[in-house]
Amino acid sequence: DGLTADQRFFTASAQTFCIQASHESWNLISSSDSHMWGAPGINMTMRNSPAFAKAFNCKAGDPMVKSEPNICRTW
């Protein structure tokens, strides 16, 4: 498929959060689950990952790269 192992990891991780839901379902999900689902949850998580940027050769200033002072570190 042309992806590296790291790229496959991030792609698979993103796919676990991709769902289609009605407006009513989104309201229920957002009020009862602390996780951010869908594209916003994926993009915000991946933007904070230097490993993601490295895997996909993202450069500073690219939309999927958050600038260093603003990166949210969880570990």
Predicted model as a PDB file, atoms N, CA, C, CB and O in Angstrom, pLDDT in the B-factor column:
MODEL        1                                                                  
ATOM      1  N   ASP A   1       0.807  -1.205   0.000  1.00 80.00           N  
ATOM      2  CA  ASP A   1       0.000   0.000   0.000  1.00 80.00           C  
ATOM      3  C   ASP A   1       0.852   1.271   0.000  1.00 80.00           C  
ATOM      4  CB  ASP A   1      -0.919  -0.003   1.196  1.00 80.00           C  
ATOM      5  O   ASP A   1       0.310   2.375  -0.046  1.00 80.00           O  
ATOM      6  N   GLY A   2       2.154   1.128   0.050  1.00 93.00           N  
ATOM      7  CA  GLY A   2       3.034   2.282  -0.016  1.00 93.00           C  
ATOM      8  C   GLY A   2       3.243   3.020   1.288  1.00 93.00           C  
ATOM      9  O   GLY A   2       3.958   4.022   1.310  1.00 93.00           O  
ATOM     10  N   LEU A   3       2.645   2.562   2.372  1.00 96.00           N  
ATOM     11  CA  LEU A   3       2.799   3.221   3.670  1.00 96.00           C  
ATOM     12  C   LEU A   3       3.891   2.539   4.484  1.00 96.00           C  
ATOM     13  CB  LEU A   3       1.467   3.212   4.448  1.00 96.00           C  
ATOM     14  O   LEU A   3       4.093   1.328   4.388  1.00 96.00           O  
ATOM     15  N   THR A   4       4.584   3.330   5.279  1.00 97.00           N  
ATOM     16  CA  THR A   4       5.557   2.756   6.200  1.00 97.00           C  
ATOM     17  C   THR A   4       4.808   2.179   7.404  1.00 97.00           C  
ATOM     18  CB  THR A   4       6.608   3.827   6.649  1.00 97.00           C  
ATOM     19  O   THR A   4       3.606   2.399   7.556  1.00 97.00           O  
ATOM     20  N   ALA A   5       5.513   1.452   8.245  1.00 97.00           N  
ATOM     21  CA  ALA A   5       4.888   0.905   9.460  1.00 97.00           C  
ATOM     22  C   ALA A   5       4.355   2.027  10.343  1.00 97.00           C  
ATOM     23  CB  ALA A   5       5.897   0.043  10.252  1.00 97.00           C  
ATOM     24  O   ALA A   5       3.259   1.913  10.892  1.00 97.00           O  
ATOM     25  N   ASP A   6       5.116   3.106  10.485  1.00 96.00           N  
ATOM     26  CA  ASP A   6       4.652   4.233  11.313  1.00 96.00           C  
ATOM     27  C   ASP A   6       3.416   4.883  10.707  1.00 96.00           C  
ATOM     28  CB  ASP A   6       5.769   5.281  11.474  1.00 96.00           C  
ATOM     29  O   ASP A   6       2.484   5.228  11.434  1.00 96.00           O  
ATOM     30  N   GLN A   7       3.393   5.054   9.397  1.00 96.00           N  
ATOM     31  CA  GLN A   7       2.229   5.641   8.742  1.00 96.00           C  
ATOM     32  C   GLN A   7       1.000   4.743   8.905  1.00 96.00           C  
ATOM     33  CB  GLN A   7       2.518   5.881   7.251  1.00 96.00           C  
ATOM     34  O   GLN A   7      -0.111   5.233   9.104  1.00 96.00           O  
ATOM     35  N   ARG A   8       1.207   3.433   8.822  1.00 96.00           N  
ATOM     36  CA  ARG A   8       0.090   2.497   9.042  1.00 96.00           C  
ATOM     37  C   ARG A   8      -0.447   2.615  10.461  1.00 96.00           C  
ATOM     38  CB  ARG A   8       0.535   1.046   8.769  1.00 96.00           C  
ATOM     39  O   ARG A   8      -1.658   2.569  10.676  1.00 96.00           O  
ATOM     40  N   PHE A   9       0.453   2.768  11.432  1.00 93.00           N  
ATOM     41  CA  PHE A   9       0.033   2.924  12.828  1.00 93.00           C  
ATOM     42  C   PHE A   9      -0.883   4.135  12.977  1.00 93.00           C  
ATOM     43  CB  PHE A   9       1.260   3.065  13.753  1.00 93.00           C  
ATOM     44  O   PHE A   9      -1.964   4.027  13.555  1.00 93.00           O  
ATOM     45  N   PHE A  10      -0.456   5.289  12.460  1.00 92.00           N  
ATOM     46  CA  PHE A  10      -1.259   6.502  12.605  1.00 92.00           C  
ATOM     47  C   PHE A  10      -2.563   6.422  11.818  1.00 92.00           C  
ATOM     48  CB  PHE A  10      -0.461   7.713  12.153  1.00 92.00           C  
ATOM     49  O   PHE A  10      -3.592   6.924  12.270  1.00 92.00           O  
ATOM     50  N   THR A  11      -2.526   5.799  10.652  1.00 91.00           N  
ATOM     51  CA  THR A  11      -3.743   5.633   9.864  1.00 91.00           C  
ATOM     52  C   THR A  11      -4.745   4.738  10.598  1.00 91.00           C  
ATOM     53  CB  THR A  11      -3.412   5.042   8.482  1.00 91.00           C  
ATOM     54  O   THR A  11      -5.933   5.053  10.658  1.00 91.00           O  
ATOM     55  N   ALA A  12      -4.268   3.635  11.149  1.00 90.00           N  
ATOM     56  CA  ALA A  12      -5.148   2.734  11.903  1.00 90.00           C  
ATOM     57  C   ALA A  12      -5.689   3.419  13.148  1.00 90.00           C  
ATOM     58  CB  ALA A  12      -4.402   1.451  12.292  1.00 90.00           C  
ATOM     59  O   ALA A  12      -6.860   3.252  13.489  1.00 90.00           O  
ATOM     60  N   SER A  13      -4.853   4.184  13.824  1.00 86.00           N  
ATOM     61  CA  SER A  13      -5.305   4.907  15.017  1.00 86.00           C  
ATOM     62  C   SER A  13      -6.426   5.875  14.655  1.00 86.00           C  
ATOM     63  CB  SER A  13      -4.130   5.670  15.671  1.00 86.00           C  
ATOM     64  O   SER A  13      -7.425   5.968  15.369  1.00 86.00           O  
ATOM     65  N   ALA A  14      -6.263   6.583  13.564  1.00 85.00           N  
ATOM     66  CA  ALA A  14      -7.276   7.549  13.135  1.00 85.00           C  
ATOM     67  C   ALA A  14      -8.586   6.850  12.774  1.00 85.00           C  
ATOM     68  CB  ALA A  14      -6.765   8.361  11.938  1.00 85.00           C  
ATOM     69  O   ALA A  14      -9.667   7.353  13.080  1.00 85.00           O  
ATOM     70  N   GLN A  15      -8.486   5.702  12.129  1.00 83.00           N  
ATOM     71  CA  GLN A  15      -9.692   5.001  11.706  1.00 83.00           C  
ATOM     72  C   GLN A  15     -10.542   4.536  12.877  1.00 83.00           C  
ATOM     73  CB  GLN A  15      -9.324   3.823  10.854  1.00 83.00           C  
ATOM     74  O   GLN A  15     -11.751   4.367  12.724  1.00 83.00           O  
ATOM     75  N   THR A  16      -9.944   4.325  14.037  1.00 77.00           N  
ATOM     76  CA  THR A  16     -10.731   3.872  15.187  1.00 77.00           C  
ATOM     77  C   THR A  16     -11.676   4.954  15.687  1.00 77.00           C  
ATOM     78  CB  THR A  16      -9.811   3.434  16.316  1.00 77.00           C  
ATOM     79  O   THR A  16     -12.657   4.648  16.363  1.00 77.00           O  
ATOM     80  N   PHE A  17     -11.399   6.210  15.366  1.00 72.00           N  
ATOM     81  CA  PHE A  17     -12.246   7.308  15.831  1.00 72.00           C  
ATOM     82  C   PHE A  17     -13.187   7.833  14.757  1.00 72.00           C  
ATOM     83  CB  PHE A  17     -11.388   8.434  16.333  1.00 72.00           C  
ATOM     84  O   PHE A  17     -13.987   8.730  15.027  1.00 72.00           O  
ATOM     85  N   CYS A  18     -13.109   7.294  13.549  1.00 73.00           N  
ATOM     86  CA  CYS A  18     -13.968   7.763  12.465  1.00 73.00           C  
ATOM     87  C   CYS A  18     -15.324   7.077  12.540  1.00 73.00           C  
ATOM     88  CB  CYS A  18     -13.310   7.505  11.095  1.00 73.00           C  
ATOM     89  O   CYS A  18     -15.427   5.853  12.459  1.00 73.00           O  
ATOM     90  N   ILE A  19     -16.347   7.884  12.694  1.00 71.00           N  
ATOM     91  CA  ILE A  19     -17.700   7.346  12.737  1.00 71.00           C  
ATOM     92  C   ILE A  19     -18.624   8.272  11.954  1.00 71.00           C  
ATOM     93  CB  ILE A  19     -18.192   7.180  14.205  1.00 71.00           C  
ATOM     94  O   ILE A  19     -18.331   9.453  11.765  1.00 71.00           O  
ATOM     95  N   GLN A  20     -19.727   7.721  11.509  1.00 74.00           N  
ATOM     96  CA  GLN A  20     -20.786   8.524  10.912  1.00 74.00           C  
ATOM     97  C   GLN A  20     -21.961   8.452  11.861  1.00 74.00           C  
ATOM     98  CB  GLN A  20     -21.172   8.024   9.464  1.00 74.00           C  
ATOM     99  O   GLN A  20     -22.352   7.371  12.304  1.00 74.00           O  
ATOM    100  N   ALA A  21     -22.521   9.602  12.170  1.00 73.00           N  
ATOM    101  CA  ALA A  21     -23.628   9.624  13.117  1.00 73.00           C  
ATOM    102  C   ALA A  21     -24.569  10.772  12.777  1.00 73.00           C  
ATOM    103  CB  ALA A  21     -23.110   9.754  14.569  1.00 73.00           C  
ATOM    104  O   ALA A  21     -24.166  11.771  12.182  1.00 73.00           O  
ATOM    105  N   SER A  22     -25.807  10.612  13.160  1.00 82.00           N  
ATOM    106  CA  SER A  22     -26.783  11.683  12.958  1.00 82.00           C  
ATOM    107  C   SER A  22     -26.474  12.829  13.921  1.00 82.00           C  
ATOM    108  CB  SER A  22     -28.241  11.160  13.168  1.00 82.00           C  
ATOM    109  O   SER A  22     -25.692  12.674  14.859  1.00 82.00           O  
ATOM    110  N   HIS A  23     -27.090  13.963  13.678  1.00 81.00           N  
ATOM    111  CA  HIS A  23     -26.902  15.130  14.548  1.00 81.00           C  
ATOM    112  C   HIS A  23     -27.287  14.785  15.996  1.00 81.00           C  
ATOM    113  CB  HIS A  23     -27.747  16.333  14.036  1.00 81.00           C  
ATOM    114  O   HIS A  23     -26.599  15.173  16.940  1.00 81.00           O  
ATOM    115  N   GLU A  24     -28.375  14.064  16.150  1.00 86.00           N  
ATOM    116  CA  GLU A  24     -28.822  13.667  17.486  1.00 86.00           C  
ATOM    117  C   GLU A  24     -27.806  12.752  18.163  1.00 86.00           C  
ATOM    118  CB  GLU A  24     -30.181  12.968  17.405  1.00 86.00           C  
ATOM    119  O   GLU A  24     -27.540  12.877  19.359  1.00 86.00           O  
ATOM    120  N   SER A  25     -27.245  11.835  17.385  1.00 79.00           N  
ATOM    121  CA  SER A  25     -26.239  10.929  17.941  1.00 79.00           C  
ATOM    122  C   SER A  25     -24.988  11.680  18.358  1.00 79.00           C  
ATOM    123  CB  SER A  25     -25.881   9.848  16.931  1.00 79.00           C  
ATOM    124  O   SER A  25     -24.410  11.396  19.408  1.00 79.00           O  
ATOM    125  N   TRP A  26     -24.559  12.652  17.529  1.00 72.00           N  
ATOM    126  CA  TRP A  26     -23.387  13.459  17.894  1.00 72.00           C  
ATOM    127  C   TRP A  26     -23.633  14.200  19.195  1.00 72.00           C  
ATOM    128  CB  TRP A  26     -23.043  14.459  16.775  1.00 72.00           C  
ATOM    129  O   TRP A  26     -22.736  14.298  20.033  1.00 72.00           O  
ATOM    130  N   ASN A  27     -24.843  14.722  19.373  1.00 78.00           N  
ATOM    131  CA  ASN A  27     -25.164  15.422  20.621  1.00 78.00           C  
ATOM    132  C   ASN A  27     -25.065  14.479  21.809  1.00 78.00           C  
ATOM    133  CB  ASN A  27     -26.570  16.035  20.552  1.00 78.00           C  
ATOM    134  O   ASN A  27     -24.539  14.854  22.857  1.00 78.00           O  
ATOM    135  N   LEU A  28     -25.565  13.264  21.656  1.00 80.00           N  
ATOM    136  CA  LEU A  28     -25.497  12.286  22.739  1.00 80.00           C  
ATOM    137  C   LEU A  28     -24.046  11.896  23.030  1.00 80.00           C  
ATOM    138  CB  LEU A  28     -26.322  11.037  22.386  1.00 80.00           C  
ATOM    139  O   LEU A  28     -23.629  11.848  24.188  1.00 80.00           O  
ATOM    140  N   ILE A  29     -23.299  11.623  21.992  1.00 74.00           N  
ATOM    141  CA  ILE A  29     -21.892  11.250  22.157  1.00 74.00           C  
ATOM    142  C   ILE A  29     -21.128  12.358  22.866  1.00 74.00           C  
ATOM    143  CB  ILE A  29     -21.245  10.947  20.793  1.00 74.00           C  
ATOM    144  O   ILE A  29     -20.392  12.101  23.819  1.00 74.00           O  
ATOM    145  N   SER A  30     -21.302  13.592  22.399  1.00 72.00           N  
ATOM    146  CA  SER A  30     -20.526  14.701  22.961  1.00 72.00           C  
ATOM    147  C   SER A  30     -20.917  15.014  24.400  1.00 72.00           C  
ATOM    148  CB  SER A  30     -20.702  15.942  22.106  1.00 72.00           C  
ATOM    149  O   SER A  30     -20.101  15.544  25.155  1.00 72.00           O  
ATOM    150  N   SER A  31     -22.147  14.698  24.795  1.00 78.00           N  
ATOM    151  CA  SER A  31     -22.561  14.984  26.166  1.00 78.00           C  
ATOM    152  C   SER A  31     -22.252  13.840  27.130  1.00 78.00           C  
ATOM    153  CB  SER A  31     -24.038  15.285  26.199  1.00 78.00           C  
ATOM    154  O   SER A  31     -22.300  14.027  28.346  1.00 78.00           O  
ATOM    155  N   SER A  32     -21.935  12.656  26.597  1.00 77.00           N  
ATOM    156  CA  SER A  32     -21.732  11.512  27.487  1.00 77.00           C  
ATOM    157  C   SER A  32     -20.341  10.880  27.392  1.00 77.00           C  
ATOM    158  CB  SER A  32     -22.761  10.472  27.191  1.00 77.00           C  
ATOM    159  O   SER A  32     -20.037   9.944  28.132  1.00 77.00           O  
ATOM    160  N   ASP A  33     -19.502  11.379  26.496  1.00 68.00           N  
ATOM    161  CA  ASP A  33     -18.176  10.782  26.310  1.00 68.00           C  
ATOM    162  C   ASP A  33     -17.140  11.896  26.318  1.00 68.00           C  
ATOM    163  CB  ASP A  33     -18.100   9.958  24.979  1.00 68.00           C  
ATOM    164  O   ASP A  33     -17.285  12.888  25.603  1.00 68.00           O  
ATOM    165  N   SER A  34     -16.105  11.738  27.118  1.00 67.00           N  
ATOM    166  CA  SER A  34     -15.097  12.793  27.234  1.00 67.00           C  
ATOM    167  C   SER A  34     -14.128  12.810  26.058  1.00 67.00           C  
ATOM    168  CB  SER A  34     -14.324  12.627  28.522  1.00 67.00           C  
ATOM    169  O   SER A  34     -13.352  13.755  25.919  1.00 67.00           O  
ATOM    170  N   HIS A  35     -14.156  11.784  25.208  1.00 65.00           N  
ATOM    171  CA  HIS A  35     -13.279  11.746  24.040  1.00 65.00           C  
ATOM    172  C   HIS A  35     -13.878  12.573  22.905  1.00 65.00           C  
ATOM    173  CB  HIS A  35     -13.044  10.289  23.582  1.00 65.00           C  
ATOM    174  O   HIS A  35     -15.097  12.610  22.735  1.00 65.00           O  
ATOM    175  N   MET A  36     -13.030  13.228  22.138  1.00 65.00           N  
ATOM    176  CA  MET A  36     -13.490  13.960  20.969  1.00 65.00           C  
ATOM    177  C   MET A  36     -13.413  13.019  19.777  1.00 65.00           C  
ATOM    178  CB  MET A  36     -12.643  15.257  20.730  1.00 65.00           C  
ATOM    179  O   MET A  36     -12.326  12.600  19.377  1.00 65.00           O  
ATOM    180  N   TRP A  37     -14.561  12.690  19.214  1.00 64.00           N  
ATOM    181  CA  TRP A  37     -14.626  11.739  18.108  1.00 64.00           C  
ATOM    182  C   TRP A  37     -14.582  12.452  16.773  1.00 64.00           C  
ATOM    183  CB  TRP A  37     -15.887  10.893  18.204  1.00 64.00           C  
ATOM    184  O   TRP A  37     -14.738  13.671  16.701  1.00 64.00           O  
ATOM    185  N   GLY A  38     -14.368  11.689  15.726  1.00 67.00           N  
ATOM    186  CA  GLY A  38     -14.385  12.214  14.374  1.00 67.00           C  
ATOM    187  C   GLY A  38     -13.125  12.975  14.028  1.00 67.00           C  
ATOM    188  O   GLY A  38     -12.122  12.915  14.739  1.00 67.00           O  
ATOM    189  N   ALA A  39     -13.197  13.700  12.910  1.00 70.00           N  
ATOM    190  CA  ALA A  39     -12.032  14.414  12.395  1.00 70.00           C  
ATOM    191  C   ALA A  39     -11.405  15.387  13.392  1.00 70.00           C  
ATOM    192  CB  ALA A  39     -12.417  15.160  11.163  1.00 70.00           C  
ATOM    193  O   ALA A  39     -10.178  15.438  13.481  1.00 70.00           O  
ATOM    194  N   PRO A  40     -12.192  16.163  14.151  1.00 72.00           N  
ATOM    195  CA  PRO A  40     -11.535  17.078  15.098  1.00 72.00           C  
ATOM    196  C   PRO A  40     -10.679  16.349  16.133  1.00 72.00           C  
ATOM    197  CB  PRO A  40     -12.577  17.916  15.811  1.00 72.00           C  
ATOM    198  O   PRO A  40      -9.578  16.795  16.455  1.00 72.00           O  
ATOM    199  N   GLY A  41     -11.172  15.255  16.642  1.00 73.00           N  
ATOM    200  CA  GLY A  41     -10.406  14.494  17.634  1.00 73.00           C  
ATOM    201  C   GLY A  41      -9.136  13.910  17.050  1.00 73.00           C  
ATOM    202  O   GLY A  41      -8.088  13.908  17.696  1.00 73.00           O  
ATOM    203  N   ILE A  42      -9.231  13.418  15.835  1.00 81.00           N  
ATOM    204  CA  ILE A  42      -8.071  12.837  15.167  1.00 81.00           C  
ATOM    205  C   ILE A  42      -7.041  13.919  14.876  1.00 81.00           C  
ATOM    206  CB  ILE A  42      -8.488  12.126  13.864  1.00 81.00           C  
ATOM    207  O   ILE A  42      -5.871  13.794  15.240  1.00 81.00           O  
ATOM    208  N   ASN A  43      -7.489  14.976  14.219  1.00 81.00           N  
ATOM    209  CA  ASN A  43      -6.556  16.021  13.797  1.00 81.00           C  
ATOM    210  C   ASN A  43      -5.884  16.702  14.980  1.00 81.00           C  
ATOM    211  CB  ASN A  43      -7.276  17.054  12.956  1.00 81.00           C  
ATOM    212  O   ASN A  43      -4.681  16.961  14.942  1.00 81.00           O  
ATOM    213  N   MET A  44      -6.639  16.993  16.021  1.00 79.00           N  
ATOM    214  CA  MET A  44      -6.039  17.669  17.173  1.00 79.00           C  
ATOM    215  C   MET A  44      -5.026  16.773  17.864  1.00 79.00           C  
ATOM    216  CB  MET A  44      -7.121  18.099  18.165  1.00 79.00           C  
ATOM    217  O   MET A  44      -3.999  17.252  18.345  1.00 79.00           O  
ATOM    218  N   THR A  45      -5.301  15.488  17.918  1.00 80.00           N  
ATOM    219  CA  THR A  45      -4.367  14.556  18.537  1.00 80.00           C  
ATOM    220  C   THR A  45      -3.099  14.418  17.703  1.00 80.00           C  
ATOM    221  CB  THR A  45      -5.025  13.191  18.726  1.00 80.00           C  
ATOM    222  O   THR A  45      -1.991  14.508  18.230  1.00 80.00           O  
ATOM    223  N   MET A  46      -3.262  14.202  16.424  1.00 86.00           N  
ATOM    224  CA  MET A  46      -2.109  13.982  15.558  1.00 86.00           C  
ATOM    225  C   MET A  46      -1.250  15.239  15.405  1.00 86.00           C  
ATOM    226  CB  MET A  46      -2.573  13.509  14.195  1.00 86.00           C  
ATOM    227  O   MET A  46      -0.029  15.137  15.284  1.00 86.00           O  
ATOM    228  N   ARG A  47      -1.864  16.408  15.407  1.00 84.00           N  
ATOM    229  CA  ARG A  47      -1.104  17.664  15.285  1.00 84.00           C  
ATOM    230  C   ARG A  47      -0.126  17.841  16.435  1.00 84.00           C  
ATOM    231  CB  ARG A  47      -2.057  18.861  15.232  1.00 84.00           C  
ATOM    232  O   ARG A  47       0.890  18.520  16.287  1.00 84.00           O  
ATOM    233  N   ASN A  48      -0.424  17.235  17.579  1.00 81.00           N  
ATOM    234  CA  ASN A  48       0.430  17.362  18.755  1.00 81.00           C  
ATOM    235  C   ASN A  48       1.518  16.301  18.809  1.00 81.00           C  
ATOM    236  CB  ASN A  48      -0.403  17.289  20.001  1.00 81.00           C  
ATOM    237  O   ASN A  48       2.283  16.253  19.773  1.00 81.00           O  
ATOM    238  N   SER A  49       1.600  15.465  17.808  1.00 85.00           N  
ATOM    239  CA  SER A  49       2.529  14.345  17.833  1.00 85.00           C  
ATOM    240  C   SER A  49       3.729  14.569  16.915  1.00 85.00           C  
ATOM    241  CB  SER A  49       1.811  13.073  17.439  1.00 85.00           C  
ATOM    242  O   SER A  49       3.589  14.527  15.692  1.00 85.00           O  
ATOM    243  N   PRO A  50       4.910  14.808  17.497  1.00 87.00           N  
ATOM    244  CA  PRO A  50       6.104  14.908  16.659  1.00 87.00           C  
ATOM    245  C   PRO A  50       6.358  13.621  15.861  1.00 87.00           C  
ATOM    246  CB  PRO A  50       7.319  15.231  17.524  1.00 87.00           C  
ATOM    247  O   PRO A  50       6.909  13.676  14.762  1.00 87.00           O  
ATOM    248  N   ALA A  51       5.962  12.473  16.406  1.00 91.00           N  
ATOM    249  CA  ALA A  51       6.139  11.207  15.694  1.00 91.00           C  
ATOM    250  C   ALA A  51       5.268  11.165  14.434  1.00 91.00           C  
ATOM    251  CB  ALA A  51       5.797  10.019  16.618  1.00 91.00           C  
ATOM    252  O   ALA A  51       5.683  10.622  13.411  1.00 91.00           O  
ATOM    253  N   PHE A  52       4.068  11.736  14.509  1.00 91.00           N  
ATOM    254  CA  PHE A  52       3.195  11.812  13.336  1.00 91.00           C  
ATOM    255  C   PHE A  52       3.853  12.670  12.260  1.00 91.00           C  
ATOM    256  CB  PHE A  52       1.804  12.390  13.717  1.00 91.00           C  
ATOM    257  O   PHE A  52       3.913  12.278  11.095  1.00 91.00           O  
ATOM    258  N   ALA A  53       4.345  13.836  12.655  1.00 91.00           N  
ATOM    259  CA  ALA A  53       4.997  14.735  11.699  1.00 91.00           C  
ATOM    260  C   ALA A  53       6.192  14.053  11.043  1.00 91.00           C  
ATOM    261  CB  ALA A  53       5.443  16.030  12.394  1.00 91.00           C  
ATOM    262  O   ALA A  53       6.413  14.198   9.841  1.00 91.00           O  
ATOM    263  N   LYS A  54       6.953  13.319  11.826  1.00 93.00           N  
ATOM    264  CA  LYS A  54       8.109  12.614  11.287  1.00 93.00           C  
ATOM    265  C   LYS A  54       7.674  11.522  10.308  1.00 93.00           C  
ATOM    266  CB  LYS A  54       8.942  12.009  12.425  1.00 93.00           C  
ATOM    267  O   LYS A  54       8.258  11.370   9.236  1.00 93.00           O  
ATOM    268  N   ALA A  55       6.643  10.763  10.689  1.00 95.00           N  
ATOM    269  CA  ALA A  55       6.180   9.650   9.850  1.00 95.00           C  
ATOM    270  C   ALA A  55       5.698  10.125   8.486  1.00 95.00           C  
ATOM    271  CB  ALA A  55       5.059   8.893  10.551  1.00 95.00           C  
ATOM    272  O   ALA A  55       5.892   9.437   7.485  1.00 95.00           O  
ATOM    273  N   PHE A  56       5.072  11.297   8.440  1.00 95.00           N  
ATOM    274  CA  PHE A  56       4.516  11.793   7.184  1.00 95.00           C  
ATOM    275  C   PHE A  56       5.329  12.942   6.587  1.00 95.00           C  
ATOM    276  CB  PHE A  56       3.092  12.243   7.400  1.00 95.00           C  
ATOM    277  O   PHE A  56       4.871  13.625   5.671  1.00 95.00           O  
ATOM    278  N   ASN A  57       6.541  13.149   7.115  1.00 94.00           N  
ATOM    279  CA  ASN A  57       7.436  14.186   6.603  1.00 94.00           C  
ATOM    280  C   ASN A  57       6.802  15.572   6.592  1.00 94.00           C  
ATOM    281  CB  ASN A  57       7.882  13.831   5.211  1.00 94.00           C  
ATOM    282  O   ASN A  57       6.996  16.347   5.655  1.00 94.00           O  
ATOM    283  N   CYS A  58       6.040  15.878   7.642  1.00 92.00           N  
ATOM    284  CA  CYS A  58       5.429  17.200   7.770  1.00 92.00           C  
ATOM    285  C   CYS A  58       6.492  18.191   8.234  1.00 92.00           C  
ATOM    286  CB  CYS A  58       4.223  17.171   8.765  1.00 92.00           C  
ATOM    287  O   CYS A  58       7.381  17.844   9.011  1.00 92.00           O  
ATOM    288  N   LYS A  59       6.392  19.400   7.759  1.00 90.00           N  
ATOM    289  CA  LYS A  59       7.348  20.443   8.105  1.00 90.00           C  
ATOM    290  C   LYS A  59       6.666  21.516   8.955  1.00 90.00           C  
ATOM    291  CB  LYS A  59       7.961  21.066   6.831  1.00 90.00           C  
ATOM    292  O   LYS A  59       5.442  21.642   8.939  1.00 90.00           O  
ATOM    293  N   ALA A  60       7.456  22.278   9.686  1.00 85.00           N  
ATOM    294  CA  ALA A  60       6.924  23.392  10.469  1.00 85.00           C  
ATOM    295  C   ALA A  60       6.101  24.289   9.551  1.00 85.00           C  
ATOM    296  CB  ALA A  60       8.071  24.200  11.155  1.00 85.00           C  
ATOM    297  O   ALA A  60       6.523  24.613   8.441  1.00 85.00           O  
ATOM    298  N   GLY A  61       4.941  24.678  10.021  1.00 86.00           N  
ATOM    299  CA  GLY A  61       4.051  25.512   9.218  1.00 86.00           C  
ATOM    300  C   GLY A  61       3.000  24.730   8.463  1.00 86.00           C  
ATOM    301  O   GLY A  61       2.013  25.311   8.010  1.00 86.00           O  
ATOM    302  N   ASP A  62       3.186  23.408   8.312  1.00 90.00           N  
ATOM    303  CA  ASP A  62       2.164  22.581   7.675  1.00 90.00           C  
ATOM    304  C   ASP A  62       0.928  22.532   8.573  1.00 90.00           C  
ATOM    305  CB  ASP A  62       2.703  21.143   7.395  1.00 90.00           C  
ATOM    306  O   ASP A  62       1.052  22.637   9.794  1.00 90.00           O  
ATOM    307  N   PRO A  63      -0.263  22.375   7.985  1.00 86.00           N  
ATOM    308  CA  PRO A  63      -1.487  22.364   8.784  1.00 86.00           C  
ATOM    309  C   PRO A  63      -1.518  21.291   9.882  1.00 86.00           C  
ATOM    310  CB  PRO A  63      -2.658  22.169   7.879  1.00 86.00           C  
ATOM    311  O   PRO A  63      -2.156  21.480  10.917  1.00 86.00           O  
ATOM    312  N   MET A  64      -0.830  20.168   9.656  1.00 87.00           N  
ATOM    313  CA  MET A  64      -0.866  19.093  10.649  1.00 87.00           C  
ATOM    314  C   MET A  64       0.315  19.140  11.613  1.00 87.00           C  
ATOM    315  CB  MET A  64      -0.895  17.751   9.953  1.00 87.00           C  
ATOM    316  O   MET A  64       0.628  18.135  12.251  1.00 87.00           O  
ATOM    317  N   VAL A  65       0.978  20.294  11.728  1.00 86.00           N  
ATOM    318  CA  VAL A  65       2.092  20.449  12.662  1.00 86.00           C  
ATOM    319  C   VAL A  65       1.806  21.637  13.564  1.00 86.00           C  
ATOM    320  CB  VAL A  65       3.443  20.636  11.908  1.00 86.00           C  
ATOM    321  O   VAL A  65       1.698  22.773  13.102  1.00 86.00           O  
ATOM    322  N   LYS A  66       1.685  21.362  14.843  1.00 78.00           N  
ATOM    323  CA  LYS A  66       1.470  22.435  15.806  1.00 78.00           C  
ATOM    324  C   LYS A  66       2.830  22.985  16.209  1.00 78.00           C  
ATOM    325  CB  LYS A  66       0.670  21.933  17.054  1.00 78.00           C  
ATOM    326  O   LYS A  66       3.772  22.218  16.411  1.00 78.00           O  
ATOM    327  N   SER A  67       2.942  24.286  16.327  1.00 70.00           N  
ATOM    328  CA  SER A  67       4.233  24.882  16.652  1.00 70.00           C  
ATOM    329  C   SER A  67       4.677  24.493  18.061  1.00 70.00           C  
ATOM    330  CB  SER A  67       4.164  26.407  16.523  1.00 70.00           C  
ATOM    331  O   SER A  67       3.848  24.311  18.952  1.00 70.00           O  
ATOM    332  N   GLU A  68       5.963  24.369  18.248  1.00 65.00           N  
ATOM    333  CA  GLU A  68       6.571  23.823  19.469  1.00 65.00           C  
ATOM    334  C   GLU A  68       6.031  24.411  20.780  1.00 65.00           C  
ATOM    335  CB  GLU A  68       8.044  24.044  19.417  1.00 65.00           C  
ATOM    336  O   GLU A  68       5.675  23.631  21.664  1.00 65.00           O  
ATOM    337  N   PRO A  69       5.950  25.730  20.959  1.00 65.00           N  
ATOM    338  CA  PRO A  69       5.486  26.200  22.274  1.00 65.00           C  
ATOM    339  C   PRO A  69       4.037  25.832  22.556  1.00 65.00           C  
ATOM    340  CB  PRO A  69       5.647  27.698  22.372  1.00 65.00           C  
ATOM    341  O   PRO A  69       3.609  25.864  23.710  1.00 65.00           O  
ATOM    342  N   ASN A  70       3.274  25.485  21.525  1.00 61.00           N  
ATOM    343  CA  ASN A  70       1.842  25.201  21.708  1.00 61.00           C  
ATOM    344  C   ASN A  70       1.511  23.719  21.721  1.00 61.00           C  
ATOM    345  CB  ASN A  70       1.052  25.865  20.625  1.00 61.00           C  
ATOM    346  O   ASN A  70       0.339  23.355  21.813  1.00 61.00           O  
ATOM    347  N   ILE A  71       2.517  22.857  21.630  1.00 62.00           N  
ATOM    348  CA  ILE A  71       2.260  21.421  21.612  1.00 62.00           C  
ATOM    349  C   ILE A  71       1.777  20.977  22.994  1.00 62.00           C  
ATOM    350  CB  ILE A  71       3.535  20.634  21.193  1.00 62.00           C  
ATOM    351  O   ILE A  71       2.339  21.358  24.020  1.00 62.00           O  
ATOM    352  N   CYS A  72       0.738  20.176  22.991  1.00 67.00           N  
ATOM    353  CA  CYS A  72       0.203  19.615  24.227  1.00 67.00           C  
ATOM    354  C   CYS A  72       0.879  18.269  24.457  1.00 67.00           C  
ATOM    355  CB  CYS A  72      -1.361  19.464  24.165  1.00 67.00           C  
ATOM    356  O   CYS A  72       0.734  17.351  23.649  1.00 67.00           O  
ATOM    357  N   ARG A  73       1.608  18.152  25.542  1.00 64.00           N  
ATOM    358  CA  ARG A  73       2.316  16.897  25.861  1.00 64.00           C  
ATOM    359  C   ARG A  73       1.510  16.121  26.910  1.00 64.00           C  
ATOM    360  CB  ARG A  73       3.778  17.186  26.385  1.00 64.00           C  
ATOM    361  O   ARG A  73       1.124  16.660  27.948  1.00 64.00           O  
ATOM    362  N   THR A  74       1.270  14.850  26.609  1.00 61.00           N  
ATOM    363  CA  THR A  74       0.508  14.029  27.548  1.00 61.00           C  
ATOM    364  C   THR A  74       1.358  13.001  28.269  1.00 61.00           C  
ATOM    365  CB  THR A  74      -0.604  13.333  26.828  1.00 61.00           C  
ATOM    366  O   THR A  74       0.947  12.480  29.305  1.00 61.00           O  
ATOM    367  N   TRP A  75       2.543  12.697  27.738  1.00 56.00           N  
ATOM    368  CA  TRP A  75       3.412  11.728  28.391  1.00 56.00           C  
ATOM    369  C   TRP A  75       4.766  12.341  28.642  1.00 56.00           C  
ATOM    370  CB  TRP A  75       3.549  10.458  27.552  1.00 56.00           C  
ATOM    371  O   TRP A  75       5.651  11.682  29.189  1.00 56.00           O  
TER     372      TRP A  75                                                      
ENDMDL                                                                          
END                                                                             
